[in-house]
Amino acid sequence: MQSQNAAYNLIPMKNATSIIIFFKSHFGVVIPPKKEDFIIKLSKKEIIKKKKLLFMEGDANTRHYIIEKGLLRLYLINSKGKEINILFAKENQVIGDLSTPQATNFFLETVEDSVVYSFTETQLHKILEYLKPDTDFDLAYGIRKSYLHIQKRLVAILSKSAEDNYLEFRVKHPDLIQRLPQYQIAAYLGITHEFLSKIITKIAKNK
């Protein structure tokens, strides 16, 4: 099976307002016009149809993706062939494999038609080094935060009931409840689609 990277539709970076806003808001930095041009030069804006793989297990040199519009999911396939969703990312969020540029163990797929900006690991470090005089953003700290998010989710799955985890997901991500099919939410919560349907029916009856 081949990665479907060729399915991307690359377009020129004529209007990079949203990518500049992302760096300003996430890294707490005032970016001079000259440095905005540097970020734009290293960025790749891509329009991607839904259900397209950006990278797959075994791919090397994967990229980091900042989402302007749409929804992506990072998932793996276990030994039984079951898909397990690890992360979702929506507008103004970043997603990718933290182990890049090593070969990845994950799959990254668009859930919706999406518009993203992407960077290689080297390009991202160049941007952050270039911005360093303007910000105290610590990339290592950002990576640790991502790991902590995953760890907390795994602890919740192991220590809480499936119903509690679903209720928490619904409170924290009400928009994703509307945007994601139930089977994708179930794969994120570590339960079957059928079990999730029973939970939703039970909650509806108890209202």
TIRO-2110 file (N, C-alpha, C; in Angstrom, 1 decimal):
// TIRO-2110
0.8, -1.2, 0.0, N, 1, A
0.0, 0.0, 0.0, CA, 1, A
0.9, 1.2, 0.0, C, 1, A
0.6, 2.2, -0.9, N, 2, A
1.4, 3.4, -1.0, CA, 2, A
0.8, 4.6, -0.3, C, 2, A
1.6, 5.5, 0.2, N, 3, A
1.1, 6.7, 0.8, CA, 3, A
0.4, 7.5, -0.3, C, 3, A
-0.7, 8.2, 0.0, N, 4, A
-1.4, 9.0, -1.0, CA, 4, A
-1.0, 10.4, -1.0, C, 4, A
0.3, 10.7, -0.7, N, 5, A
0.7, 12.1, -0.8, CA, 5, A
0.5, 12.8, -2.1, C, 5, A
0.5, 12.0, -3.2, N, 6, A
0.3, 12.6, -4.5, CA, 6, A
-1.1, 13.1, -4.7, C, 6, A
-2.0, 12.8, -3.8, N, 7, A
-3.4, 13.3, -3.9, CA, 7, A
-3.5, 14.8, -3.5, C, 7, A
-2.5, 15.4, -2.9, N, 8, A
-2.5, 16.8, -2.5, CA, 8, A
-2.7, 17.7, -3.7, C, 8, A
-3.3, 18.8, -3.5, N, 9, A
-3.4, 19.9, -4.5, CA, 9, A
-2.6, 21.1, -3.9, C, 9, A
-1.4, 21.3, -4.4, N, 10, A
-0.6, 22.4, -3.8, CA, 10, A
-1.0, 23.7, -4.5, C, 10, A
-1.1, 24.8, -3.7, N, 11, A
-1.4, 26.1, -4.3, CA, 11, A
-0.4, 27.2, -3.8, C, 11, A
-0.2, 28.3, -4.5, N, 12, A
0.8, 29.3, -4.1, CA, 12, A
0.4, 29.9, -2.8, C, 12, A
1.4, 30.4, -2.0, N, 13, A
1.1, 31.1, -0.8, CA, 13, A
0.9, 32.6, -1.0, C, 13, A
-0.1, 33.0, -1.8, N, 14, A
-0.4, 34.4, -2.0, CA, 14, A
-1.0, 35.1, -0.8, C, 14, A
-1.7, 34.4, 0.0, N, 15, A
-2.4, 35.0, 1.2, CA, 15, A
-2.1, 34.1, 2.4, C, 15, A
-1.2, 34.4, 3.2, N, 16, A
-0.8, 33.6, 4.3, CA, 16, A
-1.2, 34.2, 5.6, C, 16, A
-2.3, 35.0, 5.6, N, 17, A
-2.7, 35.7, 6.8, CA, 17, A
-2.9, 34.7, 8.0, C, 17, A
-3.6, 33.6, 7.7, N, 18, A
-4.0, 32.7, 8.8, CA, 18, A
-2.7, 32.0, 9.4, C, 18, A
-1.7, 31.7, 8.6, N, 19, A
-0.5, 31.1, 9.2, CA, 19, A
0.3, 32.0, 10.0, C, 19, A
0.3, 33.3, 9.7, N, 20, A
0.9, 34.3, 10.5, CA, 20, A
0.2, 34.5, 11.8, C, 20, A
-1.1, 34.5, 11.7, N, 21, A
-2.0, 34.6, 12.9, CA, 21, A
-1.7, 33.5, 13.9, C, 21, A
-1.5, 32.3, 13.3, N, 22, A
-1.3, 31.1, 14.1, CA, 22, A
0.0, 31.3, 14.9, C, 22, A
1.1, 31.7, 14.2, N, 23, A
2.4, 31.8, 14.9, CA, 23, A
2.3, 32.9, 16.0, C, 23, A
1.6, 34.0, 15.7, N, 24, A
1.4, 35.1, 16.6, CA, 24, A
0.7, 34.6, 17.9, C, 24, A
-0.4, 33.9, 17.7, N, 25, A
-1.3, 33.5, 18.8, CA, 25, A
-0.7, 32.4, 19.6, C, 25, A
0.0, 31.4, 19.0, N, 26, A
0.5, 30.3, 19.7, CA, 26, A
1.8, 30.5, 20.3, C, 26, A
2.6, 31.4, 19.7, N, 27, A
4.0, 31.6, 20.2, CA, 27, A
4.2, 32.9, 20.9, C, 27, A
3.1, 33.7, 21.0, N, 28, A
3.1, 35.0, 21.7, CA, 28, A
4.2, 35.9, 21.1, C, 28, A
4.2, 36.1, 19.8, N, 29, A
5.3, 36.8, 19.2, CA, 29, A
4.7, 37.9, 18.3, C, 29, A
5.3, 39.1, 18.2, N, 30, A
5.0, 40.1, 17.3, CA, 30, A
6.0, 39.9, 16.1, C, 30, A
5.5, 39.6, 14.9, N, 31, A
6.3, 39.2, 13.8, CA, 31, A
6.4, 40.4, 12.8, C, 31, A
7.7, 40.9, 12.6, N, 32, A
7.9, 42.0, 11.7, CA, 32, A
7.6, 41.4, 10.2, C, 32, A
7.2, 42.4, 9.3, N, 33, A
6.9, 41.9, 7.9, CA, 33, A
8.0, 41.1, 7.3, C, 33, A
9.2, 41.4, 7.6, N, 34, A
10.3, 40.7, 7.0, CA, 34, A
10.3, 39.2, 7.4, C, 34, A
10.0, 39.0, 8.7, N, 35, A
9.9, 37.6, 9.2, CA, 35, A
8.7, 36.9, 8.8, C, 35, A
7.6, 37.7, 8.5, N, 36, A
6.4, 37.1, 8.0, CA, 36, A
6.7, 36.5, 6.6, C, 36, A
7.5, 37.2, 5.8, N, 37, A
7.9, 36.7, 4.5, CA, 37, A
8.7, 35.4, 4.6, C, 37, A
9.5, 35.3, 5.6, N, 38, A
10.4, 34.1, 5.8, CA, 38, A
9.5, 32.9, 6.1, C, 38, A
8.5, 33.1, 7.0, N, 39, A
7.6, 32.0, 7.3, CA, 39, A
6.8, 31.6, 6.1, C, 39, A
6.3, 32.6, 5.3, N, 40, A
5.6, 32.2, 4.1, CA, 40, A
6.4, 31.5, 3.1, C, 40, A
7.7, 31.9, 3.0, N, 41, A
8.6, 31.2, 2.0, CA, 41, A
8.8, 29.7, 2.4, C, 41, A
8.8, 29.4, 3.7, N, 42, A
9.0, 28.0, 4.1, CA, 42, A
7.7, 27.2, 4.2, C, 42, A
6.6, 27.9, 4.0, N, 43, A
5.3, 27.2, 4.2, CA, 43, A
4.8, 26.6, 2.9, C, 43, A
4.0, 25.6, 3.0, N, 44, A
3.4, 25.0, 1.9, CA, 44, A
1.9, 24.9, 2.2, C, 44, A
1.1, 25.6, 1.4, N, 45, A
-0.3, 25.6, 1.6, CA, 45, A
-0.9, 24.5, 0.7, C, 45, A
-1.8, 23.7, 1.3, N, 46, A
-2.3, 22.5, 0.6, CA, 46, A
-3.8, 22.4, 0.8, C, 46, A
-4.5, 22.1, -0.3, N, 47, A
-6.0, 21.8, -0.2, CA, 47, A
-6.1, 20.3, -0.4, C, 47, A
-6.7, 19.7, 0.5, N, 48, A
-6.8, 18.2, 0.5, CA, 48, A
-8.2, 17.7, 0.7, C, 48, A
-8.6, 16.8, -0.2, N, 49, A
-10.0, 16.3, 0.0, CA, 49, A
-10.0, 15.4, 1.2, C, 49, A
-11.3, 15.2, 1.7, N, 50, A
-11.4, 14.3, 2.9, CA, 50, A
-11.1, 12.9, 2.6, C, 50, A
-10.7, 12.1, 3.6, N, 51, A
-10.3, 10.7, 3.5, CA, 51, A
-9.1, 10.5, 2.7, C, 51, A
-8.1, 11.4, 2.7, N, 52, A
-6.9, 11.3, 2.0, CA, 52, A
-5.8, 11.1, 3.1, C, 52, A
-4.9, 10.2, 2.9, N, 53, A
-3.7, 10.0, 3.8, CA, 53, A
-2.6, 11.0, 3.5, C, 53, A
-2.2, 11.7, 4.5, N, 54, A
-1.1, 12.6, 4.4, CA, 54, A
0.2, 11.8, 4.6, C, 54, A
0.2, 10.9, 5.6, N, 55, A
1.3, 10.0, 5.7, CA, 55, A
0.7, 8.7, 6.3, C, 55, A
1.5, 7.6, 6.2, N, 56, A
1.1, 6.3, 6.7, CA, 56, A
2.2, 5.6, 7.4, C, 56, A
1.9, 4.6, 8.1, N, 57, A
2.9, 3.8, 8.9, CA, 57, A
4.1, 3.4, 8.0, C, 57, A
5.3, 3.7, 8.4, N, 58, A
6.5, 3.4, 7.6, CA, 58, A
7.0, 4.5, 6.8, C, 58, A
6.2, 5.6, 6.6, N, 59, A
6.7, 6.8, 5.9, CA, 59, A
7.8, 7.5, 6.8, C, 59, A
8.8, 8.0, 6.1, N, 60, A
9.8, 8.8, 6.8, CA, 60, A
9.7, 10.3, 6.4, C, 60, A
10.3, 11.2, 7.2, N, 61, A
10.4, 12.6, 6.8, CA, 61, A
9.0, 13.2, 6.7, C, 61, A
8.1, 12.9, 7.6, N, 62, A
6.8, 13.4, 7.6, CA, 62, A
6.8, 14.9, 8.0, C, 62, A
5.7, 15.6, 7.8, N, 63, A
5.6, 17.0, 8.0, CA, 63, A
4.7, 17.3, 9.2, C, 63, A
4.8, 18.6, 9.7, N, 64, A
3.9, 19.1, 10.7, CA, 64, A
2.8, 19.9, 9.9, C, 64, A
1.5, 19.8, 10.4, N, 65, A
0.4, 20.4, 9.7, CA, 65, A
-0.3, 21.4, 10.6, C, 65, A
-0.4, 22.6, 10.1, N, 66, A
-1.2, 23.6, 10.8, CA, 66, A
-2.5, 23.8, 10.0, C, 66, A
-3.6, 23.7, 10.7, N, 67, A
-4.9, 23.6, 9.9, CA, 67, A
-5.6, 25.0, 9.9, C, 67, A
-5.8, 25.4, 8.6, N, 68, A
-6.6, 26.6, 8.4, CA, 68, A
-8.1, 26.3, 8.4, C, 68, A
-8.5, 25.2, 7.8, N, 69, A
-9.9, 24.8, 7.7, CA, 69, A
-9.9, 23.3, 7.6, C, 69, A
-10.9, 22.7, 8.3, N, 70, A
-11.0, 21.2, 8.2, CA, 70, A
-10.7, 20.5, 9.5, C, 70, A
-10.6, 19.2, 9.3, N, 71, A
-10.4, 18.3, 10.5, CA, 71, A
-9.6, 17.1, 10.1, C, 71, A
-8.6, 16.8, 10.9, N, 72, A
-7.7, 15.7, 10.6, CA, 72, A
-7.6, 14.7, 11.8, C, 72, A
-7.2, 13.5, 11.5, N, 73, A
-7.1, 12.5, 12.6, CA, 73, A
-5.8, 11.8, 12.5, C, 73, A
-5.1, 11.5, 13.6, N, 74, A
-3.9, 10.7, 13.7, CA, 74, A
-4.4, 9.4, 14.3, C, 74, A
-4.1, 8.3, 13.7, N, 75, A
-4.5, 7.0, 14.2, CA, 75, A
-3.5, 5.9, 13.9, C, 75, A
-3.6, 4.8, 14.6, N, 76, A
-2.8, 3.6, 14.3, CA, 76, A
-3.7, 2.4, 14.1, C, 76, A
-3.1, 1.4, 13.6, N, 77, A
-3.9, 0.1, 13.3, CA, 77, A
-3.2, -0.9, 14.2, C, 77, A
-4.0, -1.6, 15.1, N, 78, A
-3.4, -2.6, 16.0, CA, 78, A
-3.2, -3.9, 15.3, C, 78, A
-2.8, -4.9, 16.1, N, 79, A
-2.4, -6.2, 15.5, CA, 79, A
-3.7, -6.9, 14.9, C, 79, A
-4.9, -6.5, 15.4, N, 80, A
-6.1, -7.1, 14.9, CA, 80, A
-6.7, -6.4, 13.7, C, 80, A
-6.0, -5.3, 13.3, N, 81, A
-6.4, -4.6, 12.1, CA, 81, A
-7.5, -3.5, 12.5, C, 81, A
-7.6, -3.2, 13.7, N, 82, A
-8.6, -2.2, 14.2, CA, 82, A
-7.9, -0.8, 14.2, C, 82, A
-8.6, 0.2, 13.7, N, 83, A
-8.1, 1.6, 13.8, CA, 83, A
-8.4, 2.2, 15.2, C, 83, A
-7.4, 2.8, 15.7, N, 84, A
-7.5, 3.5, 17.0, CA, 84, A
-7.1, 4.9, 16.8, C, 84, A
-8.0, 5.8, 17.0, N, 85, A
-7.8, 7.3, 16.9, CA, 85, A
-7.0, 7.8, 18.1, C, 85, A
-5.9, 8.5, 17.8, N, 86, A
-5.0, 9.0, 18.8, CA, 86, A
-5.3, 10.5, 19.1, C, 86, A
-5.4, 11.3, 18.0, N, 87, A
-5.7, 12.7, 18.1, CA, 87, A
-6.6, 13.2, 17.0, C, 87, A
-7.3, 14.2, 17.3, N, 88, A
-8.0, 15.0, 16.2, CA, 88, A
-7.5, 16.4, 16.3, C, 88, A
-7.4, 17.0, 15.1, N, 89, A
-7.0, 18.4, 15.1, CA, 89, A
-7.9, 19.2, 14.1, C, 89, A
-8.3, 20.4, 14.5, N, 90, A
-9.2, 21.2, 13.8, CA, 90, A
-8.6, 22.6, 13.5, C, 90, A
-9.4, 23.5, 13.1, N, 91, A
-8.9, 24.9, 12.8, CA, 91, A
-8.0, 25.5, 13.9, C, 91, A
-6.9, 26.0, 13.4, N, 92, A
-5.9, 26.7, 14.3, CA, 92, A
-5.2, 25.8, 15.3, C, 92, A
-5.1, 24.5, 14.9, N, 93, A
-4.4, 23.5, 15.7, CA, 93, A
-3.3, 22.9, 14.8, C, 93, A
-2.3, 22.3, 15.4, N, 94, A
-1.2, 21.6, 14.7, CA, 94, A
-1.2, 20.1, 15.0, C, 94, A
-0.8, 19.3, 14.0, N, 95, A
-0.8, 17.9, 14.2, CA, 95, A
0.3, 17.3, 13.3, C, 95, A
0.8, 16.2, 13.7, N, 96, A
1.9, 15.5, 13.0, CA, 96, A
2.4, 14.4, 13.9, C, 96, A
3.5, 13.8, 13.5, N, 97, A
4.1, 12.8, 14.3, CA, 97, A
5.3, 13.4, 15.1, C, 97, A
5.3, 13.3, 16.4, N, 98, A
6.4, 13.9, 17.2, CA, 98, A
7.7, 13.3, 16.9, C, 98, A
7.8, 12.1, 16.4, N, 99, A
9.0, 11.4, 16.2, CA, 99, A
9.7, 11.7, 14.8, C, 99, A
9.0, 12.6, 14.0, N, 100, A
9.5, 12.9, 12.7, CA, 100, A
11.0, 13.5, 12.9, C, 100, A
11.9, 13.3, 12.0, N, 101, A
11.7, 12.7, 10.7, CA, 101, A
11.9, 11.1, 10.6, C, 101, A
11.9, 10.5, 11.7, N, 102, A
12.0, 9.0, 11.7, CA, 102, A
10.7, 8.4, 11.1, C, 102, A
10.8, 7.1, 10.7, N, 103, A
9.7, 6.5, 10.1, CA, 103, A
8.6, 6.5, 11.2, C, 103, A
7.3, 6.8, 10.7, N, 104, A
6.2, 6.9, 11.6, CA, 104, A
5.5, 5.6, 11.9, C, 104, A
4.9, 5.5, 13.0, N, 105, A
4.0, 4.3, 13.3, CA, 105, A
2.6, 4.6, 13.1, C, 105, A
2.3, 5.8, 12.7, N, 106, A
0.9, 6.3, 12.6, CA, 106, A
0.4, 6.6, 11.2, C, 106, A
-0.9, 6.8, 11.1, N, 107, A
-1.5, 7.3, 9.8, CA, 107, A
-2.1, 8.6, 10.1, C, 107, A
-2.0, 9.6, 9.2, N, 108, A
-2.7, 10.9, 9.3, CA, 108, A
-3.6, 11.1, 8.1, C, 108, A
-4.9, 11.3, 8.4, N, 109, A
-5.9, 11.3, 7.4, CA, 109, A
-6.8, 12.5, 7.6, C, 109, A
-7.3, 13.1, 6.5, N, 110, A
-8.3, 14.2, 6.6, CA, 110, A
-9.7, 13.6, 6.8, C, 110, A
-10.4, 14.1, 7.8, N, 111, A
-11.7, 13.7, 8.0, CA, 111, A
-12.7, 14.5, 7.2, C, 111, A
-12.3, 15.7, 6.9, N, 112, A
-13.1, 16.6, 6.1, CA, 112, A
-12.2, 17.2, 5.0, C, 112, A
-12.8, 17.8, 4.0, N, 113, A
-12.0, 18.6, 3.1, CA, 113, A
-11.3, 19.6, 3.9, C, 113, A
-10.0, 19.8, 3.7, N, 114, A
-9.2, 20.6, 4.6, CA, 114, A
-8.2, 21.5, 3.8, C, 114, A
-7.8, 22.6, 4.5, N, 115, A
-6.8, 23.5, 4.0, CA, 115, A
-5.7, 23.6, 5.1, C, 115, A
-4.5, 23.2, 4.8, N, 116, A
-3.5, 23.1, 5.8, CA, 116, A
-2.2, 23.8, 5.3, C, 116, A
-1.4, 24.3, 6.2, N, 117, A
0.0, 24.7, 6.0, CA, 117, A
0.9, 23.6, 6.5, C, 117, A
1.9, 23.3, 5.8, N, 118, A
2.8, 22.2, 6.3, CA, 118, A
4.3, 22.6, 6.3, C, 118, A
5.0, 22.0, 7.2, N, 119, A
6.5, 22.3, 7.4, CA, 119, A
7.2, 21.0, 7.6, C, 119, A
8.4, 20.8, 7.1, N, 120, A
9.2, 19.7, 7.6, CA, 120, A
9.7, 20.1, 9.0, C, 120, A
10.3, 19.1, 9.6, N, 121, A
10.9, 19.3, 10.9, CA, 121, A
12.0, 20.4, 10.8, C, 121, A
12.8, 20.3, 9.8, N, 122, A
13.9, 21.3, 9.6, CA, 122, A
13.4, 22.7, 9.4, C, 122, A
12.3, 22.8, 8.6, N, 123, A
11.7, 24.1, 8.3, CA, 123, A
11.1, 24.7, 9.6, C, 123, A
10.5, 23.9, 10.4, N, 124, A
9.9, 24.4, 11.6, CA, 124, A
10.9, 24.9, 12.6, C, 124, A
12.0, 24.2, 12.7, N, 125, A
13.1, 24.6, 13.6, CA, 125, A
13.7, 25.9, 13.1, C, 125, A
13.9, 26.0, 11.8, N, 126, A
14.4, 27.3, 11.2, CA, 126, A
13.5, 28.5, 11.5, C, 126, A
12.2, 28.3, 11.4, N, 127, A
11.2, 29.3, 11.7, CA, 127, A
11.4, 29.7, 13.2, C, 127, A
11.4, 28.7, 14.1, N, 128, A
11.4, 29.0, 15.5, CA, 128, A
12.7, 29.7, 15.9, C, 128, A
13.8, 29.3, 15.3, N, 129, A
15.1, 29.9, 15.5, CA, 129, A
15.1, 31.4, 15.1, C, 129, A
14.5, 31.6, 13.9, N, 130, A
14.4, 32.9, 13.4, CA, 130, A
13.5, 33.8, 14.2, C, 130, A
12.5, 33.3, 14.9, N, 131, A
11.6, 34.0, 15.7, CA, 131, A
12.2, 34.2, 17.2, C, 131, A
13.2, 33.5, 17.5, N, 132, A
13.7, 33.4, 18.9, CA, 132, A
13.9, 34.8, 19.5, C, 132, A
14.5, 35.8, 18.8, N, 133, A
14.7, 37.1, 19.4, CA, 133, A
13.4, 37.8, 19.8, C, 133, A
12.3, 37.3, 19.2, N, 134, A
11.0, 38.0, 19.4, CA, 134, A
10.1, 37.2, 20.4, C, 134, A
10.5, 36.0, 20.8, N, 135, A
9.7, 35.2, 21.6, CA, 135, A
10.5, 34.3, 22.5, C, 135, A
9.9, 33.8, 23.6, N, 136, A
10.6, 32.9, 24.5, CA, 136, A
10.0, 31.5, 24.4, C, 136, A
9.3, 31.2, 23.2, N, 137, A
8.6, 29.9, 23.0, CA, 137, A
9.7, 28.8, 23.1, C, 137, A
9.4, 27.8, 23.8, N, 138, A
10.2, 26.6, 24.0, CA, 138, A
9.6, 25.4, 23.2, C, 138, A
10.2, 25.0, 22.1, N, 139, A
9.7, 24.0, 21.3, CA, 139, A
9.6, 22.7, 22.1, C, 139, A
10.6, 22.4, 22.9, N, 140, A
10.6, 21.2, 23.8, CA, 140, A
9.4, 21.2, 24.7, C, 140, A
9.1, 22.3, 25.3, N, 141, A
8.0, 22.4, 26.1, CA, 141, A
6.7, 22.1, 25.4, C, 141, A
6.6, 22.7, 24.2, N, 142, A
5.4, 22.4, 23.3, CA, 142, A
5.3, 20.9, 23.0, C, 142, A
6.4, 20.2, 22.8, N, 143, A
6.3, 18.8, 22.5, CA, 143, A
5.9, 18.0, 23.8, C, 143, A
6.4, 18.4, 24.9, N, 144, A
6.0, 17.8, 26.2, CA, 144, A
4.5, 17.9, 26.4, C, 144, A
4.0, 19.1, 26.1, N, 145, A
2.5, 19.3, 26.3, CA, 145, A
1.7, 18.4, 25.5, C, 145, A
2.2, 18.1, 24.2, N, 146, A
1.5, 17.2, 23.4, CA, 146, A
1.6, 15.8, 23.9, C, 146, A
2.7, 15.4, 24.5, N, 147, A
2.8, 14.0, 25.1, CA, 147, A
1.9, 13.9, 26.3, C, 147, A
1.9, 15.0, 27.1, N, 148, A
1.0, 15.0, 28.3, CA, 148, A
-0.4, 14.9, 28.0, C, 148, A
-0.9, 15.5, 26.9, N, 149, A
-2.3, 15.4, 26.4, CA, 149, A
-2.6, 13.9, 26.1, C, 149, A
-1.7, 13.3, 25.4, N, 150, A
-1.9, 11.9, 25.0, CA, 150, A
-2.0, 11.0, 26.3, C, 150, A
-1.0, 11.2, 27.2, N, 151, A
-0.9, 10.4, 28.4, CA, 151, A
-2.2, 10.6, 29.3, C, 151, A
-2.7, 11.8, 29.4, N, 152, A
-3.9, 12.1, 30.2, CA, 152, A
-5.1, 11.3, 29.6, C, 152, A
-5.2, 11.4, 28.2, N, 153, A
-6.3, 10.7, 27.6, CA, 153, A
-6.2, 9.2, 27.8, C, 153, A
-5.0, 8.6, 27.7, N, 154, A
-4.9, 7.1, 27.9, CA, 154, A
-5.3, 6.8, 29.4, C, 154, A
-4.8, 7.6, 30.3, N, 155, A
-5.2, 7.4, 31.8, CA, 155, A
-6.7, 7.4, 31.9, C, 155, A
-7.4, 8.4, 31.3, N, 156, A
-8.8, 8.5, 31.4, CA, 156, A
-9.5, 7.3, 30.8, C, 156, A
-9.0, 6.8, 29.7, N, 157, A
-9.6, 5.6, 29.1, CA, 157, A
-9.5, 4.4, 30.0, C, 157, A
-8.3, 4.3, 30.7, N, 158, A
-8.1, 3.1, 31.6, CA, 158, A
-8.8, 3.2, 32.9, C, 158, A
-9.0, 4.5, 33.4, N, 159, A
-9.4, 4.6, 34.8, CA, 159, A
-10.9, 5.0, 34.9, C, 159, A
-11.5, 5.6, 33.8, N, 160, A
-12.9, 6.0, 33.9, CA, 160, A
-13.8, 5.1, 33.0, C, 160, A
-15.1, 5.2, 33.3, N, 161, A
-16.0, 4.4, 32.5, CA, 161, A
-16.1, 5.0, 31.1, C, 161, A
-16.5, 4.1, 30.2, N, 162, A
-16.7, 4.6, 28.8, CA, 162, A
-17.7, 5.7, 28.7, C, 162, A
-18.8, 5.6, 29.5, N, 163, A
-19.8, 6.7, 29.6, CA, 163, A
-19.2, 8.0, 30.1, C, 163, A
-18.4, 8.0, 31.1, N, 164, A
-17.8, 9.2, 31.7, CA, 164, A
-16.9, 9.8, 30.6, C, 164, A
-16.1, 9.0, 29.9, N, 165, A
-15.2, 9.5, 28.9, CA, 165, A
-16.0, 10.1, 27.8, C, 165, A
-17.1, 9.5, 27.4, N, 166, A
-17.9, 10.1, 26.3, CA, 166, A
-18.5, 11.5, 26.8, C, 166, A
-19.0, 11.5, 28.0, N, 167, A
-19.6, 12.7, 28.5, CA, 167, A
-18.5, 13.9, 28.6, C, 167, A
-17.3, 13.5, 29.0, N, 168, A
-16.2, 14.5, 29.0, CA, 168, A
-15.8, 14.9, 27.6, C, 168, A
-15.8, 14.0, 26.7, N, 169, A
-15.5, 14.4, 25.3, CA, 169, A
-16.6, 15.3, 24.8, C, 169, A
-17.8, 15.1, 25.1, N, 170, A
-18.9, 15.9, 24.6, CA, 170, A
-18.8, 17.3, 25.2, C, 170, A
-18.4, 17.4, 26.5, N, 171, A
-18.3, 18.7, 27.1, CA, 171, A
-17.1, 19.5, 26.5, C, 171, A
-16.0, 18.8, 26.3, N, 172, A
-14.8, 19.5, 25.9, CA, 172, A
-14.8, 19.8, 24.4, C, 172, A
-15.5, 18.9, 23.6, N, 173, A
-15.4, 19.1, 22.2, CA, 173, A
-16.9, 19.0, 21.6, C, 173, A
-17.7, 19.9, 21.9, N, 174, A
-19.1, 19.9, 21.4, CA, 174, A
-19.2, 20.0, 19.9, C, 174, A
-18.2, 20.7, 19.3, N, 175, A
-18.2, 20.9, 17.8, CA, 175, A
-17.8, 19.5, 17.2, C, 175, A
-16.9, 18.8, 17.8, N, 176, A
-16.5, 17.5, 17.2, CA, 176, A
-17.6, 16.5, 17.2, C, 176, A
-18.5, 16.6, 18.2, N, 177, A
-19.6, 15.7, 18.3, CA, 177, A
-20.5, 15.8, 17.1, C, 177, A
-20.6, 17.1, 16.6, N, 178, A
-21.4, 17.3, 15.4, CA, 178, A
-20.6, 17.0, 14.1, C, 178, A
-19.3, 17.1, 14.1, N, 179, A
-18.5, 17.0, 12.9, CA, 179, A
-18.0, 15.6, 12.6, C, 179, A
-17.9, 14.8, 13.7, N, 180, A
-17.3, 13.4, 13.5, CA, 180, A
-18.4, 12.4, 13.5, C, 180, A
-18.3, 11.3, 12.6, N, 181, A
-19.2, 10.2, 12.7, CA, 181, A
-19.0, 9.4, 14.0, C, 181, A
-20.0, 8.8, 14.5, N, 182, A
-19.9, 8.1, 15.8, CA, 182, A
-18.8, 7.1, 15.8, C, 182, A
-18.6, 6.4, 14.7, N, 183, A
-17.6, 5.3, 14.8, CA, 183, A
-16.2, 5.9, 15.0, C, 183, A
-15.9, 7.2, 14.5, N, 184, A
-14.6, 7.8, 14.7, CA, 184, A
-14.5, 8.2, 16.2, C, 184, A
-15.6, 8.6, 16.8, N, 185, A
-15.5, 9.0, 18.3, CA, 185, A
-15.3, 7.7, 19.1, C, 185, A
-16.0, 6.6, 18.7, N, 186, A
-15.8, 5.4, 19.4, CA, 186, A
-14.3, 4.9, 19.3, C, 186, A
-13.7, 5.0, 18.1, N, 187, A
-12.3, 4.6, 18.0, CA, 187, A
-11.4, 5.5, 18.8, C, 187, A
-11.8, 6.7, 19.1, N, 188, A
-11.0, 7.6, 19.9, CA, 188, A
-11.1, 7.2, 21.4, C, 188, A
-12.3, 6.8, 21.8, N, 189, A
-12.6, 6.4, 23.2, CA, 189, A
-12.2, 5.0, 23.5, C, 189, A
-11.8, 4.2, 22.5, N, 190, A
-11.3, 2.9, 22.7, CA, 190, A
-12.5, 1.9, 23.0, C, 190, A
-13.6, 2.2, 22.3, N, 191, A
-14.8, 1.3, 22.5, CA, 191, A
-15.4, 1.0, 21.1, C, 191, A
-16.3, 0.1, 21.0, N, 192, A
-16.9, -0.2, 19.7, CA, 192, A
-18.0, 0.8, 19.4, C, 192, A
-18.3, 0.9, 18.1, N, 193, A
-19.4, 1.8, 17.7, CA, 193, A
-20.7, 1.4, 18.3, C, 193, A
-20.9, 0.1, 18.4, N, 194, A
-22.2, -0.4, 19.0, CA, 194, A
-22.3, 0.0, 20.4, C, 194, A
-21.2, -0.1, 21.2, N, 195, A
-21.2, 0.2, 22.6, CA, 195, A
-21.5, 1.7, 22.8, C, 195, A
-20.9, 2.5, 21.9, N, 196, A
-21.1, 3.9, 22.0, CA, 196, A
-22.6, 4.3, 21.7, C, 196, A
-23.2, 3.6, 20.8, N, 197, A
-24.6, 3.8, 20.4, CA, 197, A
-25.5, 3.5, 21.7, C, 197, A
-25.1, 2.5, 22.4, N, 198, A
-25.9, 2.1, 23.6, CA, 198, A
-25.7, 3.2, 24.7, C, 198, A
-24.5, 3.8, 24.8, N, 199, A
-24.3, 4.8, 25.8, CA, 199, A
-25.1, 6.1, 25.4, C, 199, A
-25.1, 6.4, 24.1, N, 200, A
-25.8, 7.6, 23.7, CA, 200, A
-27.3, 7.4, 23.9, C, 200, A
-27.8, 6.2, 23.6, N, 201, A
-29.3, 5.9, 23.8, CA, 201, A
-29.6, 6.0, 25.3, C, 201, A
-28.7, 5.5, 26.2, N, 202, A
-29.0, 5.5, 27.6, CA, 202, A
-29.0, 6.9, 28.1, C, 202, A
-28.1, 7.8, 27.7, N, 203, A
-28.0, 9.2, 28.1, CA, 203, A
-29.3, 9.9, 27.7, C, 203, A
-29.7, 9.6, 26.4, N, 204, A
-30.9, 10.3, 25.9, CA, 204, A
-32.2, 9.9, 26.7, C, 204, A
-32.2, 8.6, 27.2, N, 205, A
-33.4, 8.2, 27.9, CA, 205, A
-33.4, 8.8, 29.3, C, 205, A
-32.2, 9.1, 29.9, N, 206, A
-32.1, 9.6, 31.3, CA, 206, A
-32.3, 11.1, 31.3, C, 206, A
-32.5, 11.8, 30.2, N, 207, A
-32.7, 13.2, 30.2, CA, 207, A
-34.0, 13.6, 30.8, C, 207, A
END
